[in-house]
Amino acid sequence: MSLERNRGNRLCEYFAIVSCPLATPPSPDERTIITLQDEIHTSHSQDTNATLEMVSDIFKPKVTARYPLTDYPENAFSKEGVTTFSMPRGSEVKSRYSLPKIHHFVTTSEAGLRNYGTVMVVFEETSLPISSYFTFTPTHPTDSSVETSSHSPDDSLSDSPITVFVPKALVLLSLTPFLPTFRSYLSQLYRLSTTPTPLPLERYIRNITLEVPSPPMDPTIPAFPA
């Protein structure tokens, strides 16, 4: 019997990647205005919530890859649901590297099937051409007794790309709550993605979604810690 056709034999329903590609740069008239002081905080990688929230808004989370590519008729893949539950707070961009984080969620399909999601969020270093998204206004002293320079040494910061760390989510969906197993799998898959491997990563993904059968559930043994 084909594992692709019988949901009772599949360990995992879907694998997906939720990325945060850059939004299309706005026209100069539509760019958000940031004072030079705010820009310095961003360029120096300070954790200022207001600045990071503005930067996060230009990264739009969405499903950029999935496997299998076609839906199972009895359990359709929901791009919106996976995106929302993988990054419930949107694209939380960091100013410095952050360790991977794992969380879980549960959804119910239109057919009444309960899907257990395991998500690993990793952070990738990205160079952001910030001047394409924001307009910078330098702040100068207003006291006429203070001599001001026509060019501040920090004015050039707005022309330089800044380094930010953007989230990317690796997601497994299953009808069975073997959450520690899925957590371990995603950790190993991410480790493999950072080192040379004898097989392409797609082979490992196909294996867990189409080839590994789901073990029988024993109602006396919890599938995940209480």
Helices and strands as residue ranges (DSSP letters): G 7-9, E 14-19, G 28-30, E 32-35, H 36-43, H 49-56, E 62-67, H 79-86, E 101-108, E 114-128, G 130-132, E 134-137, G 155-159, E 162-174, H 179-193, H 201-206, I 207-211
